[in-house]
Amino acid sequence: MQEKRYSTMTTYELQQEIASLNEKARKAEQMGMVNEFAVLERKVIMAKSYLLNPDDFSPGEIYEIDGDPGVYFKIEYMNGVFAWGFRLNGSKGEEALPISMLKKLEERG
């Protein structure tokens, strides 16, 4: 059976896929299958990215990286559901992150 690409799935299909992947990840974690858990976790991040609108993410903007508190990412450009840019105060070079990993900074007021 040919698996559908996330980019061709409907919102409903993506939500079903995410639920299924989360359940498999939960079971893998319970069984101590660390590598399997990590792979499933990455698939969930990718599937969630296709539920978001890339137009909501802007080059030049800075976002917090979800799951990595206090680490910020500045978008240089967008390519599909990937934001390309740099971590602030990071030693890594340019990298691409799925947009579901990026959180808008809360308005400071």
N, CA and C atoms as a LAMMPS dump frame, in Angstrom:
ITEM: TIMESTEP
0
ITEM: NUMBER OF ATOMS
327
ITEM: BOX BOUNDS ff ff ff
-5.0000000000000000e+02 5.0000000000000000e+02
-5.0000000000000000e+02 5.0000000000000000e+02
-5.0000000000000000e+02 5.0000000000000000e+02
ITEM: ATOMS id mol type element x y z
1 1 1 N 0.838 -1.191 0
2 1 2 C 0 0 0
3 1 3 C 0.879 1.25 0
4 2 1 N 0.62 2.14 -0.907
5 2 2 C 1.375 3.387 -1.012
6 2 3 C 0.881 4.355 0.061
7 3 1 N 1.795 4.841 0.9
8 3 2 C 1.403 5.802 1.914
9 3 3 C 1.219 7.173 1.28
10 4 1 N 0.204 7.902 1.759
11 4 2 C -0.024 9.253 1.259
12 4 3 C 0.993 10.193 1.887
13 5 1 N 1.391 11.185 1.126
14 5 2 C 2.283 12.21 1.655
15 5 3 C 1.444 13.172 2.485
16 6 1 N 2.059 13.711 3.52
17 6 2 C 1.334 14.669 4.362
18 6 3 C 0.809 15.837 3.541
19 7 1 N 1.561 16.238 2.526
20 7 2 C 1.173 17.389 1.718
21 7 3 C -0.102 17.148 0.917
22 8 1 N -0.511 15.89 0.735
23 8 2 C -1.722 15.59 -0.031
24 8 3 C -2.904 15.223 0.862
25 9 1 N -2.686 15.163 2.167
26 9 2 C -3.752 14.765 3.095
27 9 3 C -4.666 15.937 3.428
28 10 1 N -5.923 15.611 3.721
29 10 2 C -6.875 16.611 4.196
30 10 3 C -6.586 16.874 5.674
31 11 1 N -7.186 17.931 6.194
32 11 2 C -7.029 18.254 7.622
33 11 3 C -7.462 17.068 8.473
34 12 1 N -8.588 16.465 8.14
35 12 2 C -9.094 15.314 8.895
36 12 3 C -8.089 14.164 8.86
37 13 1 N -7.554 13.857 7.666
38 13 2 C -6.576 12.768 7.535
39 13 3 C -5.312 13.062 8.352
40 14 1 N -4.883 14.312 8.342
41 14 2 C -3.703 14.687 9.135
42 14 3 C -3.974 14.506 10.627
43 15 1 N -5.158 14.921 11.069
44 15 2 C -5.508 14.767 12.488
45 15 3 C -5.55 13.295 12.887
46 16 1 N -6.08 12.44 12.003
47 16 2 C -6.12 10.999 12.266
48 16 3 C -4.696 10.431 12.319
49 17 1 N -3.853 10.86 11.394
50 17 2 C -2.458 10.409 11.345
51 17 3 C -1.71 10.814 12.618
52 18 1 N -1.916 12.054 13.065
53 18 2 C -1.261 12.54 14.28
54 18 3 C -1.709 11.724 15.487
55 19 1 N -3.002 11.45 15.58
56 19 2 C -3.514 10.631 16.693
57 19 3 C -2.899 9.238 16.667
58 20 1 N -2.818 8.649 15.492
59 20 2 C -2.237 7.315 15.337
60 20 3 C -0.75 7.318 15.701
61 21 1 N -0.011 8.311 15.214
62 21 2 C 1.418 8.409 15.524
63 21 3 C 1.653 8.635 17.018
64 22 1 N 0.808 9.47 17.632
65 22 2 C 0.945 9.717 19.078
66 22 3 C 0.732 8.434 19.874
67 23 1 N -0.246 7.633 19.448
68 23 2 C -0.516 6.354 20.132
69 23 3 C 0.669 5.399 19.967
70 24 1 N 1.207 5.304 18.747
71 24 2 C 2.379 4.446 18.508
72 24 3 C 3.579 4.933 19.313
73 25 1 N 3.748 6.26 19.394
74 25 2 C 4.867 6.833 20.158
75 25 3 C 4.713 6.514 21.637
76 26 1 N 3.485 6.592 22.143
77 26 2 C 3.235 6.288 23.557
78 26 3 C 3.62 4.844 23.857
79 27 1 N 3.219 3.946 22.963
80 27 2 C 3.554 2.526 23.151
81 27 3 C 5.057 2.296 23.054
82 28 1 N 5.715 2.938 22.096
83 28 2 C 7.168 2.788 21.939
84 28 3 C 7.885 3.291 23.187
85 29 1 N 7.404 4.405 23.749
86 29 2 C 8.021 4.959 24.952
87 29 3 C 7.851 3.998 26.125
88 30 1 N 6.651 3.428 26.265
89 30 2 C 6.385 2.474 27.35
90 30 3 C 7.287 1.253 27.249
91 31 1 N 7.587 0.852 26.01
92 31 2 C 8.399 -0.346 25.803
93 31 3 C 9.894 -0.027 25.789
94 32 1 N 10.238 1.253 26.02
95 32 2 C 11.638 1.642 26.067
96 32 3 C 12.313 1.671 24.711
97 33 1 N 11.529 1.79 23.651
98 33 2 C 12.081 1.833 22.288
99 33 3 C 12.391 3.288 21.935
100 34 1 N 13.538 3.76 22.416
101 34 2 C 13.898 5.17 22.32
102 34 3 C 14.002 5.65 20.873
103 35 1 N 14.665 4.876 20.023
104 35 2 C 14.828 5.29 18.624
105 35 3 C 13.491 5.357 17.905
106 36 1 N 12.654 4.354 18.109
107 36 2 C 11.328 4.325 17.479
108 36 3 C 10.499 5.522 17.953
109 37 1 N 10.567 5.809 19.255
110 37 2 C 9.843 6.943 19.82
111 37 3 C 10.291 8.239 19.151
112 38 1 N 11.604 8.435 18.983
113 38 2 C 12.148 9.654 18.379
114 38 3 C 11.67 9.809 16.932
115 39 1 N 11.649 8.71 16.177
116 39 2 C 11.193 8.753 14.779
117 39 3 C 9.715 9.15 14.73
118 40 1 N 8.904 8.544 15.57
119 40 2 C 7.468 8.848 15.586
120 40 3 C 7.221 10.285 16.012
121 41 1 N 8.003 10.765 16.974
122 41 2 C 7.867 12.141 17.442
123 41 3 C 8.147 13.128 16.3
124 42 1 N 9.18 12.838 15.488
125 42 2 C 9.511 13.701 14.35
126 42 3 C 8.39 13.682 13.303
127 43 1 N 7.78 12.511 13.095
128 43 2 C 6.673 12.414 12.14
129 43 3 C 5.489 13.256 12.592
130 44 1 N 5.219 13.272 13.903
131 44 2 C 4.128 14.087 14.442
132 44 3 C 4.416 15.564 14.171
133 45 1 N 5.646 15.994 14.416
134 45 2 C 6.033 17.389 14.172
135 45 3 C 5.809 17.752 12.703
136 46 1 N 6.204 16.852 11.799
137 46 2 C 6.025 17.118 10.381
138 46 3 C 4.538 17.184 10.01
139 47 1 N 3.759 16.214 10.486
140 47 2 C 2.325 16.203 10.167
141 47 3 C 1.648 17.469 10.686
142 48 1 N 2.004 17.899 11.899
143 48 2 C 1.413 19.115 12.469
144 48 3 C 1.757 20.343 11.627
145 49 1 N 2.929 20.335 11.002
146 49 2 C 3.335 21.474 10.171
147 49 3 C 2.375 21.68 9.006
148 50 1 N 1.83 20.576 8.491
149 50 2 C 0.906 20.674 7.358
150 50 3 C -0.483 21.149 7.77
151 51 1 N -0.738 21.259 9.077
152 51 2 C -2.001 21.832 9.552
153 51 3 C -1.894 23.352 9.689
154 52 1 N -0.673 23.877 9.557
155 52 2 C -0.433 25.314 9.708
156 52 3 C -0.275 25.974 8.345
157 53 1 N -0.441 27.28 8.32
158 53 2 C -0.278 28.05 7.087
159 53 3 C 1.11 28.688 7.08
160 54 1 N 1.973 28.283 6.142
161 54 2 C 3.314 28.869 6.08
162 54 3 C 3.303 30.393 5.948
163 55 1 N 2.213 30.953 5.388
164 55 2 C 2.118 32.408 5.24
165 55 3 C 2.025 33.127 6.584
166 56 1 N 1.737 32.377 7.664
167 56 2 C 1.67 32.973 8.997
168 56 3 C 3.057 33.165 9.607
169 57 1 N 4.095 32.689 8.92
170 57 2 C 5.469 32.774 9.415
171 57 3 C 6.245 33.713 8.501
172 58 1 N 6.925 34.694 9.098
173 58 2 C 7.527 35.757 8.304
174 58 3 C 9.038 35.815 8.407
175 59 1 N 9.718 35.881 7.263
176 59 2 C 11.162 36.105 7.281
177 59 3 C 11.478 37.391 8.052
178 60 1 N 12.557 37.332 8.819
179 60 2 C 12.942 38.475 9.64
180 60 3 C 12.374 38.412 11.044
181 61 1 N 11.331 37.607 11.236
182 61 2 C 10.713 37.467 12.559
183 61 3 C 11.503 36.474 13.407
184 62 1 N 11.365 36.616 14.715
185 62 2 C 12.029 35.715 15.66
186 62 3 C 10.954 34.925 16.396
187 63 1 N 11.172 33.622 16.506
188 63 2 C 10.229 32.714 17.161
189 63 3 C 10.952 31.905 18.222
190 64 1 N 10.204 31.475 19.241
191 64 2 C 10.76 30.548 20.223
192 64 3 C 10.644 29.139 19.641
193 65 1 N 11.619 28.305 19.948
194 65 2 C 11.561 26.924 19.478
195 65 3 C 10.795 26.1 20.501
196 66 1 N 9.678 25.515 20.069
197 66 2 C 8.831 24.699 20.944
198 66 3 C 9.638 23.52 21.467
199 67 1 N 9.556 23.28 22.763
200 67 2 C 10.282 22.168 23.358
201 67 3 C 11.714 22.519 23.718
202 68 1 N 12.113 23.765 23.456
203 68 2 C 13.471 24.204 23.768
204 68 3 C 13.381 25.618 24.358
205 69 1 N 12.846 25.722 25.588
206 69 2 C 12.582 27.037 26.191
207 69 3 C 13.824 27.927 26.213
208 70 1 N 13.622 29.188 25.889
209 70 2 C 14.711 30.154 25.93
210 70 3 C 15.596 30.131 24.697
211 71 1 N 15.276 29.267 23.716
212 71 2 C 16.05 29.219 22.48
213 71 3 C 15.194 29.834 21.375
214 72 1 N 15.8 30.762 20.647
215 72 2 C 15.053 31.516 19.641
216 72 3 C 15.64 31.308 18.247
217 73 1 N 14.752 31.447 17.256
218 73 2 C 15.093 31.163 15.869
219 73 3 C 14.645 32.336 15.014
220 74 1 N 15.549 32.858 14.187
221 74 2 C 15.201 33.946 13.271
222 74 3 C 15.067 33.374 11.874
223 75 1 N 13.892 33.586 11.282
224 75 2 C 13.623 33.071 9.934
225 75 3 C 14.282 33.969 8.885
226 76 1 N 15.044 33.335 8.002
227 76 2 C 15.622 34.036 6.859
228 76 3 C 14.686 33.921 5.653
229 77 1 N 14.182 32.712 5.407
230 77 2 C 13.234 32.51 4.306
231 77 3 C 12.431 31.242 4.544
232 78 1 N 11.325 31.133 3.812
233 78 2 C 10.429 29.986 3.933
234 78 3 C 10.554 29.117 2.689
235 79 1 N 10.416 27.798 2.879
236 79 2 C 10.36 26.858 1.756
237 79 3 C 9.35 25.795 2.154
238 80 1 N 8.117 25.942 1.662
239 80 2 C 7.05 25.011 2.045
240 80 3 C 6.753 25.149 3.527
241 81 1 N 6.75 24.022 4.248
242 81 2 C 6.458 24.057 5.686
243 81 3 C 7.747 24.137 6.508
244 82 1 N 8.854 24.493 5.853
245 82 2 C 10.119 24.649 6.558
246 82 3 C 10.524 26.114 6.625
247 83 1 N 10.953 26.53 7.813
248 83 2 C 11.513 27.86 8.005
249 83 3 C 13.026 27.701 8.044
250 84 1 N 13.711 28.407 7.178
251 84 2 C 15.172 28.369 7.14
252 84 3 C 15.693 29.599 7.86
253 85 1 N 16.713 29.379 8.694
254 85 2 C 17.276 30.513 9.415
255 85 3 C 18.329 30.06 10.406
256 86 1 N 18.443 30.832 11.476
257 86 2 C 19.51 30.612 12.458
258 86 3 C 18.967 30.692 13.876
259 87 1 N 19.532 29.864 14.761
260 87 2 C 19.247 29.992 16.191
261 87 3 C 20.025 31.196 16.694
262 88 1 N 19.38 32.012 17.513
263 88 2 C 20.069 33.158 18.09
264 88 3 C 21.02 32.649 19.157
265 89 1 N 22.21 33.198 19.195
266 89 2 C 23.262 32.77 20.132
267 89 3 C 23.623 31.307 19.94
268 90 1 N 23.358 30.779 18.755
269 90 2 C 23.677 29.379 18.489
270 90 3 C 24.978 29.26 17.721
271 91 1 N 25.608 28.115 17.838
272 91 2 C 26.868 27.912 17.127
273 91 3 C 26.631 27.221 15.781
274 92 1 N 25.413 26.696 15.607
275 92 2 C 25.099 26.031 14.345
276 92 3 C 24.968 27.053 13.234
277 93 1 N 25.159 26.586 12.016
278 93 2 C 24.926 27.444 10.86
279 93 3 C 23.448 27.473 10.534
280 94 1 N 23.153 27.804 9.289
281 94 2 C 21.771 27.855 8.831
282 94 3 C 21.141 26.464 8.938
283 95 1 N 19.885 26.435 9.352
284 95 2 C 19.171 25.16 9.433
285 95 3 C 17.71 25.389 9.089
286 96 1 N 17.011 24.286 8.828
287 96 2 C 15.584 24.34 8.519
288 96 3 C 14.819 23.664 9.647
289 97 1 N 13.759 24.314 10.096
290 97 2 C 12.892 23.733 11.114
291 97 3 C 11.47 23.662 10.57
292 98 1 N 10.761 22.554 10.849
293 98 2 C 9.343 22.498 10.486
294 98 3 C 8.597 23.595 11.259
295 99 1 N 7.65 24.26 10.614
296 99 2 C 6.999 25.405 11.247
297 99 3 C 6.233 25.047 12.52
298 100 1 N 5.863 23.784 12.705
299 100 2 C 5.148 23.427 13.941
300 100 3 C 6.069 23.498 15.16
301 101 1 N 7.374 23.626 14.944
302 101 2 C 8.313 23.756 16.063
303 101 3 C 8.485 25.213 16.512
304 102 1 N 7.886 26.155 15.78
305 102 2 C 8.077 27.563 16.07
306 102 3 C 6.852 28.156 16.763
307 103 1 N 7.125 28.899 17.835
308 103 2 C 6.052 29.566 18.582
309 103 3 C 6.262 31.068 18.493
310 104 1 N 5.181 31.775 18.19
311 104 2 C 5.265 33.234 18.173
312 104 3 C 5.618 33.71 19.578
313 105 1 N 6.428 34.755 19.624
314 105 2 C 6.772 35.342 20.919
315 105 3 C 5.534 36.052 21.466
316 106 1 N 5.308 35.88 22.763
317 106 2 C 4.169 36.56 23.393
318 106 3 C 4.434 38.05 23.369
319 107 1 N 3.364 38.8 23.157
320 107 2 C 3.515 40.25 23.183
321 107 3 C 3.901 40.668 24.594
322 108 1 N 4.95 41.446 24.69
323 108 2 C 5.376 41.944 25.993
324 108 3 C 4.652 43.28 26.22
325 109 1 N 3.89 43.371 27.341
326 109 2 C 3.174 44.604 27.493
327 109 3 C 3.087 45.08 28.82
